[in-house]
Amino acid sequence: MNSFNAIRVKEQEDQIIYGVEEVNIDQLSEGDVLIKVAYSSINYKDMLAVQKNTGVIRNYPMIPGIDLSGTVVSSTDARFTEGQEVIVTGFDMGMSHTGGFSEYARVPAEWIVPLPKNLSLKDAMVFGTAGFTAALSIHALEQNGMDLAKDPEILVTGSTGGVGSIALQILSKMGFTNISALVRKEHQEEVAKSLGATNVIFADDLGELKKPLNKTRFDYVLDTVGGDVASVLIPQISYGGSMSMCGNAGGLQITTTVLPFILRGVNLLGIDSVNVPIENRGAIWDKMANDWNITQTTLVNEIALSELTHTIDAIKNGQHLGRTIVKL
């Protein structure tokens, strides 16, 4: 293992450039466990990582990639042994710590989840950070009353993207029958329905933010985009309902009043997939490996490192559907 391939992001004068390079182990960040990477996945955050002034990468050069699955090569921590299959998502990986777009990665043992039974290394990255985030969102909504027996009206925003597409499939597999998908473009309608949506709503039909409270339409909203979309939806959530929030592709700001919260008891649930305590991750991954395992039906595209640029551009231009994984 004198050298191996990785994507490296560099700052060159006033530009950010990136591409496949030959690197060595000394160019990896420090860590207890060396992993031979099998797969990584491409997420919205990975697209931001190769843009200028997004705040994702904190120092250059950097190997991006915020998640990976692979096999332990060596470990100085007794919890992990050579040949063990593992998953790493979040924390500082691909930001200030070299990440998953590399044939090898070295990470702290505290970041690692053993691969659950019934999940392959490939399946783990078909889920990846997006799937983990979707699962966390659904778990939070369940904890706040989303129950199959109540036959709730559920809306998923960003429904054909990474998080949204997996959320639709999990909700459908759980047996929910009133699942609406929010889309922006006509070609996304059939995709959303194929993922499990029972109804499709176009963003232009959501209405406008005219009043602090509007007619209720949804009991639960799994929001992946934030911004104006979230702002318009909050006044449309039923009494005691909830919205989970996990993304900002639609903007950082939301406009609302206290009325949905103090008159309807609406809950706003923040979802962070980056710094979830390691002791809480295993149970979510076990759900994804078993009851919520939708990897056999997921819309997934498998690429090589050299093809990553095309997917990054598609995400940046709002043209990416489903999940793309990188085979190392």
C-alpha positions as a Markdown table, in Angstrom:
| # | Residue | x | y | z |
|---|---|---|---|---|
| 1 | Met | 0.0 | 0.0 | 0.0 |
| 2 | Asn | 2.7 | 2.5 | -1.0 |
| 3 | Ser | 0.1 | 4.7 | -2.8 |
| 4 | Phe | -3.6 | 4.7 | -3.7 |
| 5 | Asn | -6.2 | 6.9 | -5.3 |
| 6 | Ala | -8.3 | 9.5 | -3.7 |
| 7 | Ile | -10.2 | 12.7 | -4.6 |
| 8 | Arg | -8.3 | 15.8 | -3.3 |
| 9 | Val | -9.8 | 19.2 | -3.1 |
| 10 | Lys | -7.3 | 22.1 | -3.3 |
| 11 | Glu | -7.4 | 25.9 | -3.0 |
| 12 | Gln | -5.6 | 27.5 | -6.0 |
| 13 | Glu | -5.4 | 31.2 | -6.0 |
| 14 | Asp | -9.1 | 32.2 | -5.8 |
| 15 | Gln | -10.5 | 28.9 | -7.1 |
| 16 | Ile | -11.3 | 25.5 | -5.6 |
| 17 | Ile | -10.2 | 22.6 | -7.8 |
| 18 | Tyr | -10.5 | 18.8 | -7.2 |
| 19 | Gly | -9.8 | 15.5 | -9.0 |
| 20 | Val | -8.4 | 12.0 | -8.6 |
| 21 | Glu | -4.8 | 11.9 | -7.3 |
| 22 | Glu | -2.3 | 9.3 | -6.1 |
| 23 | Val | -1.8 | 9.7 | -2.4 |
| 24 | Asn | -0.1 | 7.8 | 0.5 |
| 25 | Ile | -1.1 | 6.9 | 4.0 |
| 26 | Asp | 0.8 | 9.8 | 5.5 |
| 27 | Gln | -1.6 | 12.2 | 3.7 |
| 28 | Leu | -4.5 | 10.7 | 5.7 |
| 29 | Ser | -5.7 | 12.3 | 9.0 |
| 30 | Glu | -4.7 | 10.6 | 12.2 |
| 31 | Gly | -7.0 | 7.9 | 13.7 |
| 32 | Asp | -7.1 | 4.6 | 15.6 |
| 33 | Val | -8.4 | 2.5 | 12.7 |
| 34 | Leu | -7.2 | 2.1 | 9.1 |
| 35 | Ile | -10.0 | 1.0 | 6.7 |
| 36 | Lys | -9.9 | -0.3 | 3.2 |
| 37 | Val | -12.9 | 1.6 | 1.7 |
| 38 | Ala | -15.4 | -0.4 | -0.3 |
| 39 | Tyr | -18.0 | 2.3 | -1.0 |
| 40 | Ser | -18.8 | 5.9 | -0.3 |
| 41 | Ser | -21.9 | 7.9 | -1.3 |
| 42 | Ile | -22.5 | 11.3 | -2.7 |
| 43 | Asn | -24.5 | 13.8 | -0.7 |
| 44 | Tyr | -25.6 | 17.4 | -1.0 |
| 45 | Lys | -22.8 | 18.3 | 1.5 |
| 46 | Asp | -20.2 | 16.6 | -0.7 |
| 47 | Met | -21.3 | 18.9 | -3.5 |
| 48 | Leu | -20.8 | 21.9 | -1.2 |
| 49 | Ala | -17.4 | 20.6 | -0.2 |
| 50 | Val | -16.0 | 21.3 | -3.6 |
| 51 | Gln | -17.4 | 24.8 | -3.9 |
| 52 | Lys | -15.8 | 28.0 | -2.7 |
| 53 | Asn | -16.8 | 29.6 | 0.6 |
| 54 | Thr | -19.4 | 27.0 | 1.7 |
| 55 | Gly | -17.7 | 26.3 | 5.1 |
| 56 | Val | -17.7 | 22.5 | 4.6 |
| 57 | Ile | -14.0 | 22.0 | 4.2 |
| 58 | Arg | -12.0 | 23.9 | 6.8 |
| 59 | Asn | -8.5 | 23.4 | 5.5 |
| 60 | Tyr | -6.8 | 22.4 | 2.2 |
| 61 | Pro | -5.9 | 20.1 | 0.7 |
| 62 | Met | -8.6 | 17.7 | 1.8 |
| 63 | Ile | -10.0 | 14.4 | 0.8 |
| 64 | Pro | -13.8 | 14.8 | 0.8 |
| 65 | Gly | -16.5 | 12.2 | 1.4 |
| 66 | Ile | -18.7 | 12.3 | 4.5 |
| 67 | Asp | -19.4 | 8.6 | 4.7 |
| 68 | Leu | -17.9 | 5.2 | 3.9 |
| 69 | Ser | -18.2 | 1.5 | 4.4 |
| 70 | Gly | -15.3 | -0.8 | 4.3 |
| 71 | Thr | -13.0 | -3.4 | 6.0 |
| 72 | Val | -10.7 | -2.8 | 8.9 |
| 73 | Val | -7.0 | -3.2 | 7.8 |
| 74 | Ser | -5.5 | -2.4 | 11.2 |
| 75 | Ser | -6.6 | -1.0 | 14.6 |
| 76 | Thr | -5.0 | 0.2 | 17.8 |
| 77 | Asp | -8.4 | 0.0 | 19.5 |
| 78 | Ala | -9.4 | -3.4 | 20.8 |
| 79 | Arg | -13.1 | -2.8 | 19.8 |
| 80 | Phe | -12.1 | -3.3 | 16.1 |
| 81 | Thr | -10.2 | -6.2 | 14.5 |
| 82 | Glu | -8.6 | -6.8 | 11.1 |
| 83 | Gly | -11.2 | -8.0 | 8.6 |
| 84 | Gln | -14.2 | -6.5 | 10.4 |
| 85 | Glu | -16.7 | -4.7 | 8.2 |
| 86 | Val | -17.7 | -1.2 | 9.4 |
| 87 | Ile | -19.6 | 2.0 | 8.6 |
| 88 | Val | -18.5 | 5.6 | 9.2 |
| 89 | Thr | -20.8 | 8.6 | 8.7 |
| 90 | Gly | -20.6 | 12.2 | 9.8 |
| 91 | Phe | -18.5 | 13.7 | 12.5 |
| 92 | Asp | -15.7 | 15.7 | 10.9 |
| 93 | Met | -15.0 | 13.2 | 8.1 |
| 94 | Gly | -14.6 | 14.9 | 4.7 |
| 95 | Met | -14.5 | 18.3 | 6.4 |
| 96 | Ser | -11.5 | 18.7 | 8.6 |
| 97 | His | -10.6 | 15.0 | 8.6 |
| 98 | Thr | -9.8 | 13.1 | 5.4 |
| 99 | Gly | -12.9 | 11.3 | 4.2 |
| 100 | Gly | -14.5 | 8.5 | 2.2 |
| 101 | Phe | -13.6 | 9.4 | -1.4 |
| 102 | Ser | -10.4 | 7.4 | -1.1 |
| 103 | Glu | -9.3 | 3.8 | -1.4 |
| 104 | Tyr | -8.2 | 4.0 | 2.3 |
| 105 | Ala | -9.3 | 6.0 | 5.3 |
| 106 | Arg | -8.1 | 6.4 | 8.8 |
| 107 | Val | -10.5 | 7.5 | 11.5 |
| 108 | Pro | -11.0 | 7.6 | 15.3 |
| 109 | Ala | -12.6 | 4.4 | 16.7 |
| 110 | Glu | -15.3 | 6.5 | 18.3 |
| 111 | Trp | -16.7 | 7.3 | 14.9 |
| 112 | Ile | -17.2 | 3.7 | 13.7 |
| 113 | Val | -20.4 | 1.5 | 13.7 |
| 114 | Pro | -19.9 | -2.2 | 13.1 |
| 115 | Leu | -21.8 | -3.3 | 10.0 |
| 116 | Pro | -25.2 | -4.8 | 11.1 |
| 117 | Lys | -26.3 | -8.2 | 10.1 |
| 118 | Asn | -28.4 | -8.3 | 6.9 |
| 119 | Leu | -26.6 | -5.3 | 5.4 |
| 120 | Ser | -23.8 | -5.5 | 2.9 |
| 121 | Leu | -21.1 | -2.9 | 2.5 |
| 122 | Lys | -22.8 | -1.8 | -0.7 |
| 123 | Asp | -26.2 | -1.6 | 1.0 |
| 124 | Ala | -24.8 | 0.5 | 3.8 |
| 125 | Met | -23.8 | 3.2 | 1.3 |
| 126 | Val | -27.0 | 2.9 | -0.7 |
| 127 | Phe | -28.4 | 4.2 | 2.6 |
| 128 | Gly | -25.3 | 6.3 | 3.5 |
| 129 | Thr | -25.6 | 9.6 | 5.2 |
| 130 | Ala | -28.8 | 10.4 | 3.4 |
| 131 | Gly | -30.5 | 7.2 | 4.5 |
| 132 | Phe | -29.2 | 7.6 | 8.1 |
| 133 | Thr | -30.7 | 11.2 | 8.1 |
| 134 | Ala | -34.0 | 9.9 | 6.7 |
| 135 | Ala | -34.2 | 7.2 | 9.3 |
| 136 | Leu | -33.4 | 9.7 | 12.1 |
| 137 | Ser | -36.2 | 12.0 | 10.8 |
| 138 | Ile | -38.7 | 9.1 | 10.7 |
| 139 | His | -37.7 | 8.0 | 14.2 |
| 140 | Ala | -38.2 | 11.5 | 15.5 |
| 141 | Leu | -41.6 | 11.8 | 13.9 |
| 142 | Glu | -42.6 | 8.4 | 15.4 |
| 143 | Gln | -41.4 | 9.6 | 18.8 |
| 144 | Asn | -43.8 | 12.6 | 18.4 |
| 145 | Gly | -46.9 | 10.6 | 17.6 |
| 146 | Met | -46.6 | 9.5 | 13.9 |
| 147 | Asp | -48.5 | 6.2 | 14.2 |
| 148 | Leu | -49.7 | 3.8 | 11.5 |
| 149 | Ala | -52.9 | 3.3 | 13.4 |
| 150 | Lys | -53.9 | 6.9 | 13.1 |
| 151 | Asp | -53.5 | 6.9 | 9.3 |
| 152 | Pro | -51.8 | 10.3 | 9.2 |
| 153 | Glu | -51.3 | 12.6 | 6.3 |
| 154 | Ile | -47.5 | 12.8 | 5.7 |
| 155 | Leu | -45.6 | 15.1 | 3.4 |
| 156 | Val | -42.0 | 14.6 | 2.3 |
| 157 | Thr | -40.2 | 17.6 | 0.7 |
| 158 | Gly | -37.2 | 17.2 | -1.6 |
| 159 | Ser | -38.8 | 13.9 | -2.3 |
| 160 | Thr | -36.7 | 12.7 | -5.2 |
| 161 | Gly | -33.3 | 13.7 | -3.6 |
| 162 | Gly | -31.1 | 11.5 | -1.4 |
| 163 | Val | -32.9 | 11.9 | 1.9 |
| 164 | Gly | -36.4 | 12.3 | 0.5 |
| 165 | Ser | -36.3 | 9.3 | -1.8 |
| 166 | Ile | -35.2 | 7.0 | 1.0 |
| 167 | Ala | -37.8 | 8.5 | 3.4 |
| 168 | Leu | -40.6 | 7.8 | 0.9 |
| 169 | Gln | -39.5 | 4.2 | 0.5 |
| 170 | Ile | -39.2 | 3.6 | 4.3 |
| 171 | Leu | -42.6 | 5.2 | 5.0 |
| 172 | Ser | -44.2 | 3.1 | 2.3 |
| 173 | Lys | -42.6 | -0.1 | 3.6 |
| 174 | Met | -43.9 | 0.8 | 7.1 |
| 175 | Gly | -47.4 | 0.7 | 5.7 |
| 176 | Phe | -48.4 | 4.4 | 5.6 |
| 177 | Thr | -50.9 | 5.0 | 2.9 |
| 178 | Asn | -51.3 | 8.8 | 2.9 |
| 179 | Ile | -47.8 | 9.9 | 1.8 |
| 180 | Ser | -47.5 | 13.1 | -0.3 |
| 181 | Ala | -44.3 | 13.9 | -2.1 |
| 182 | Leu | -43.4 | 17.5 | -2.9 |
| 183 | Val | -41.7 | 18.0 | -6.3 |
| 184 | Arg | -40.7 | 20.9 | -8.5 |
| 185 | Lys | -40.5 | 19.4 | -12.0 |
| 186 | Glu | -42.9 | 17.3 | -14.0 |
| 187 | His | -40.4 | 14.5 | -14.6 |
| 188 | Gln | -40.1 | 14.0 | -10.8 |
| 189 | Glu | -43.8 | 13.0 | -10.5 |
| 190 | Glu | -43.5 | 9.5 | -11.7 |
| 191 | Val | -40.2 | 9.0 | -9.8 |
| 192 | Ala | -41.9 | 10.0 | -6.6 |
| 193 | Lys | -44.8 | 7.7 | -7.2 |
| 194 | Ser | -42.4 | 4.8 | -7.9 |
| 195 | Leu | -40.7 | 5.4 | -4.6 |
| 196 | Gly | -43.9 | 5.0 | -2.7 |
| 197 | Ala | -45.7 | 8.4 | -2.8 |
| 198 | Thr | -49.5 | 8.0 | -2.9 |
| 199 | Asn | -49.9 | 11.7 | -3.9 |
| 200 | Val | -47.7 | 14.2 | -5.6 |
| 201 | Ile | -47.8 | 18.0 | -4.9 |
| 202 | Phe | -46.0 | 20.6 | -7.0 |
| 203 | Ala | -44.2 | 23.3 | -5.1 |
| 204 | Asp | -46.2 | 26.0 | -6.9 |
| 205 | Asp | -49.4 | 24.5 | -5.4 |
| 206 | Leu | -48.3 | 24.9 | -1.8 |
| 207 | Gly | -49.7 | 28.4 | -1.6 |
| 208 | Glu | -48.1 | 31.5 | -0.1 |
| 209 | Leu | -47.2 | 32.5 | 3.3 |
| 210 | Lys | -50.1 | 35.0 | 3.8 |
| 211 | Lys | -51.4 | 34.2 | 7.3 |
| 212 | Pro | -49.9 | 32.9 | 10.5 |
| 213 | Leu | -52.3 | 30.0 | 10.3 |
| 214 | Asn | -53.7 | 28.4 | 7.2 |
| 215 | Lys | -56.0 | 25.5 | 6.6 |
| 216 | Thr | -54.4 | 22.3 | 7.9 |
| 217 | Arg | -53.3 | 19.8 | 5.2 |
| 218 | Phe | -50.6 | 17.6 | 6.9 |
| 219 | Asp | -50.2 | 15.8 | 10.2 |
| 220 | Tyr | -46.5 | 15.3 | 9.8 |
| 221 | Val | -43.9 | 16.8 | 7.4 |
| 222 | Leu | -40.5 | 15.4 | 6.8 |
| 223 | Asp | -38.7 | 18.5 | 5.5 |
| 224 | Thr | -35.3 | 18.2 | 3.7 |
| 225 | Val | -35.0 | 21.6 | 2.1 |
| 226 | Gly | -35.8 | 24.4 | 4.7 |
| 227 | Gly | -36.3 | 28.0 | 3.5 |
| 228 | Asp | -39.5 | 29.2 | 2.0 |
| 229 | Val | -40.9 | 25.7 | 1.6 |
| 230 | Ala | -40.7 | 25.0 | 5.3 |
| 231 | Ser | -42.1 | 28.5 | 6.1 |
| 232 | Val | -45.2 | 27.9 | 4.0 |
| 233 | Leu | -45.8 | 24.4 | 5.5 |
| 234 | Ile | -45.6 | 25.2 | 9.2 |
| 235 | Pro | -49.0 | 27.0 | 9.2 |
| 236 | Gln | -50.5 | 24.0 | 7.4 |
| 237 | Ile | -49.6 | 21.4 | 10.0 |
| 238 | Ser | -52.5 | 19.9 | 12.0 |
| 239 | Tyr | -53.0 | 20.3 | 15.8 |
| 240 | Gly | -50.3 | 18.3 | 17.6 |
| 241 | Gly | -48.5 | 17.6 | 14.4 |
| 242 | Ser | -44.7 | 17.8 | 13.8 |
| 243 | Met | -42.2 | 18.8 | 11.2 |
| 244 | Ser | -38.7 | 17.3 | 11.1 |
| 245 | Met | -36.0 | 19.5 | 9.5 |
| 246 | Cys | -32.7 | 18.2 | 8.2 |
| 247 | Gly | -31.6 | 20.4 | 5.2 |
| 248 | Asn | -31.1 | 23.9 | 3.9 |
| 249 | Ala | -31.0 | 23.5 | 0.1 |
| 250 | Gly | -34.0 | 25.8 | -0.1 |
| 251 | Gly | -32.5 | 28.5 | 2.2 |
| 252 | Leu | -31.2 | 29.1 | 5.7 |
| 253 | Gln | -34.0 | 31.4 | 6.8 |
| 254 | Ile | -37.6 | 30.4 | 7.8 |
| 255 | Thr | -40.4 | 32.9 | 8.3 |
| 256 | Thr | -43.0 | 32.0 | 10.9 |
| 257 | Thr | -44.9 | 33.2 | 14.0 |
| 258 | Val | -45.4 | 31.6 | 17.4 |
| 259 | Leu | -49.1 | 30.9 | 16.5 |
| 260 | Pro | -48.6 | 27.4 | 15.0 |
| 261 | Phe | -46.7 | 26.4 | 18.1 |
| 262 | Ile | -48.9 | 27.9 | 20.8 |
| 263 | Leu | -52.3 | 27.5 | 19.2 |
| 264 | Arg | -51.9 | 24.2 | 17.5 |
| 265 | Gly | -49.1 | 22.6 | 19.5 |
| 266 | Val | -46.9 | 22.0 | 16.4 |
| 267 | Asn | -43.5 | 20.5 | 17.0 |
| 268 | Leu | -40.4 | 21.5 | 15.1 |
| 269 | Leu | -37.8 | 18.7 | 15.3 |
| 270 | Gly | -34.2 | 19.5 | 14.3 |
| 271 | Ile | -32.4 | 16.5 | 12.8 |
| 272 | Asp | -28.6 | 16.4 | 13.0 |
| 273 | Ser | -26.9 | 13.3 | 11.5 |
| 274 | Val | -23.3 | 14.6 | 11.9 |
| 275 | Asn | -22.8 | 14.5 | 15.7 |
| 276 | Val | -25.3 | 11.8 | 16.8 |
| 277 | Pro | -23.6 | 10.1 | 19.8 |
| 278 | Ile | -22.1 | 6.8 | 18.7 |
| 279 | Glu | -24.0 | 4.9 | 21.3 |
| 280 | Asn | -27.3 | 6.0 | 19.6 |
| 281 | Arg | -26.3 | 5.0 | 16.1 |
| 282 | Gly | -26.4 | 1.3 | 16.2 |
| 283 | Ala | -30.1 | 1.0 | 16.9 |
| 284 | Ile | -30.9 | 3.2 | 13.9 |
| 285 | Trp | -28.7 | 1.2 | 11.6 |
| 286 | Asp | -30.2 | -2.0 | 12.9 |
| 287 | Lys | -33.7 | -0.7 | 11.9 |
| 288 | Met | -32.3 | 0.2 | 8.5 |
| 289 | Ala | -30.8 | -3.3 | 8.1 |
| 290 | Asn | -34.0 | -5.0 | 9.0 |
| 291 | Asp | -37.5 | -3.5 | 9.3 |
| 292 | Trp | -36.6 | -0.4 | 7.2 |
| 293 | Asn | -34.3 | -2.1 | 4.7 |
| 294 | Ile | -35.3 | -0.8 | 1.2 |
| 295 | Thr | -31.9 | -1.2 | -0.5 |
| 296 | Gln | -33.2 | -3.8 | -3.0 |
| 297 | Thr | -35.7 | -1.3 | -4.4 |
| 298 | Thr | -33.7 | 2.0 | -4.1 |
| 299 | Leu | -33.0 | 4.0 | -7.2 |
| 300 | Val | -29.2 | 3.8 | -7.1 |
| 301 | Asn | -26.4 | 4.6 | -9.6 |
| 302 | Glu | -22.9 | 3.2 | -9.0 |
| 303 | Ile | -19.9 | 5.1 | -10.3 |
| 304 | Ala | -16.1 | 5.2 | -10.1 |
| 305 | Leu | -14.1 | 8.0 | -8.5 |
| 306 | Ser | -13.2 | 9.3 | -11.9 |
| 307 | Glu | -17.0 | 9.9 | -12.7 |
| 308 | Leu | -17.7 | 11.9 | -9.5 |
| 309 | Thr | -17.6 | 15.3 | -11.2 |
| 310 | His | -20.7 | 14.5 | -13.3 |
| 311 | Thr | -22.8 | 13.7 | -10.2 |
| 312 | Ile | -21.5 | 16.7 | -8.3 |
| 313 | Asp | -22.6 | 18.9 | -11.2 |
| 314 | Ala | -26.1 | 17.2 | -11.3 |
| 315 | Ile | -26.6 | 17.8 | -7.6 |
| 316 | Lys | -25.5 | 21.5 | -8.0 |
| 317 | Asn | -27.9 | 22.0 | -10.9 |
| 318 | Gly | -30.9 | 20.3 | -9.2 |
| 319 | Gln | -30.9 | 17.4 | -11.7 |
| 320 | His | -29.9 | 14.5 | -9.5 |
| 321 | Leu | -32.4 | 11.8 | -8.6 |
| 322 | Gly | -32.1 | 9.1 | -6.0 |
| 323 | Arg | -28.8 | 7.8 | -4.7 |
| 324 | Thr | -25.3 | 7.6 | -6.2 |
| 325 | Ile | -22.6 | 5.5 | -4.6 |
| 326 | Val | -18.9 | 5.5 | -5.4 |
| 327 | Lys | -17.2 | 2.1 | -5.6 |
| 328 | Leu | -13.7 | 2.3 | -4.5 |
